[in-house]
Amino acid sequence: MKKMLAEHKWKLLFSSAVILLLQLAGLLLEEKFLYYLPLWMLAMHWLCLLITFADWRKRPPQGRKVVNLIFWIVPAMSLTVSAVMLLAKSGQVNELLLPAGAYLFIGLLLLVIGNYLPKIRQNRTMGIKVKWALEDEANWNATHRFGGKVWVVCGFACMFCSLLPFGAVPAGICVAAVVAAAVLPTIYSWRYYRRRLQAGEVAESHVSRRAVFVTGILTAATVGFVVWVLLAGDMEVSYQEDGFTVEASGWQDYEAKYADIEAIAYEPDCLADGQGGMRVYGFGGVKMSMGDFHNERYGDYIRYTFNGCPACVVLQVKGETVVLNGQDEAATEEIYRTLQEKCGQ
């Protein structure tokens, strides 16, 4: 690994600098910190490279194009996401265009990787690393030729989503395309293995019970985590003598004194038609959105809302905008009336 790091040291340093580029620009030009995102990207970049190089020590070297892909995929992601965050915070782009940009980027990523998949040689860190492909070079090559085509098609599908109106349809198509990119090559590899096994061209691939158990546990944990992120979350507004608290499940609580509330407004369509903007830092799924957000109307603001209710109570608290609601309009109106009474407005 030391030899590979020494061989690519300048590329490693330059790619790391690129990851931090927009972080520095945000601090110097906009005085807006990007919530440590580039630092997380930098850590992920180094971790991926170290793991990849450790595996490649024992295998034939990959081609130059594949090595370049490993070096530049994370910097490209960091530049794209950081640029979108800066544009959103500066108000230079309509928030409704941000999902379209995300679909376009995901599509381009699938398209680029799909073109590289057939060029990747057997290894345990890159590519479609199913057992049957790792044990059979013919299976690996066939799977990655097929997978490359699938990823390109899925990439075009995601890019097509950027042309559709904002809503559930393009989001569903994009998710389906990403799932298909992961599942279809795996199924193809299994069927290829079965054909080769029946023809007597490969030995039967035995999977240990331990491997099945570990895979099952990891899969269940992953599915459980995704379901929790999508469906979990709850909150309740409690009122004290001198202030109120938003007690949030899944995110940190929010507290404010009544004396610090400068204005209270009730807006029945505050979150209608995707007007909530972009989550910069926080927690969100199908049910809830909580944390720091940004949109064209409020700029940077704090949000604790149920996604199914468009009505909101909008507060100005010590110069900050805070957006709250209940599970429905009646609960939201109750929060509004209670805060008005507590604040004497």
C-alpha positions, 0 to 999 in steps of 0.5 A: 500500500505504501508503494501505491500511496507514494506513486499517487501522492500528488493525485491524492493531495490534489483530489483532497484539495478539490474536496475542500475547495468550495468549503474554503470558498464558502468561508472566504466569499460567503462566510457560510460554513457547509456543516462539515460536509466536505470534511466528511467527504474527505474522510470517506475519500481517504478511507475508500482509497486506503481500503482499495489500495490494501485489496489491490496489493494482492491482485493484478493492477487496475487500468489507469481509467479505473484508478482515476475513477477511484480518485475523482468520484468523491471529489466530484460528489463533494464539489456538486453537493457543496455547490448546490448548498452554496447556491441554495443558501445564496438564493441564486437558484430556485429550490424547486430546481434542486431536486432536478439537479440531484436527479441529473447528478445521480444519472450522470454518476450512474452513466459514468460508472456504467461505462467503466464497469466492463473495464474493472478487473476482479477485486473486492472493493470495486464493482459488483462483488457477488460471490459467484463473480469473485470466484469465476473470472468469466462470470465477473466479466460477463456480469460487469458487461451486463451491469455496465449496460444496466447502469447506463440505462438507469443513468438515463432514466434518472436524468429523464427525471430532471425534466419532470415536474417536481413530485413523487413520480420522478422521485419514484422513478429515480429510486426504482432506477437505483434499485434496478442498478443494484439488483439486476446485475446480481440476478444476472450473475446468479443465473450465469453461475447456474448455467455454468454449474449445470454445464460442468464448467464451474464447481458448486459455490458453497456459502458458509452458514456464518456468511449467510447469517452475517449477510442476513443481519446486515441486510436486516439492519440496513432495511430497518435503518432505512425504514426508520429514517423514512417513517420514524420521527415525532414531536410535541410542543410543551408549554412552560411558564416562561417558554415552550419546548419542541420535544422531538423524536429523532432530532434535538429538541428546540427551546425558546422563551416567550420574551424572545418571540418577536412575531407570530404568524399562521400560514395555511399553505406554508409548505404546499407544493415543495415550498419548504426548500432544502434541508441543510442539516437535520433529520427528515423522512416521509413523516417529519422534517426537522433541523436547519433548512433554506428557501427563497422566502425565509433564507436560513430557517429552523423547521420542525414540521409534519410533512403531511400538513401544509399549514405552519406557525411561523415565528421570529425568535431573536432574529431567527425564523422558526417554522412549526406545525402539528399533525393537521391544520387543527393541531397547528391552529392550536399551537398558533392560538396557544403561543399568541396567548402566552406571548400576549399577542 
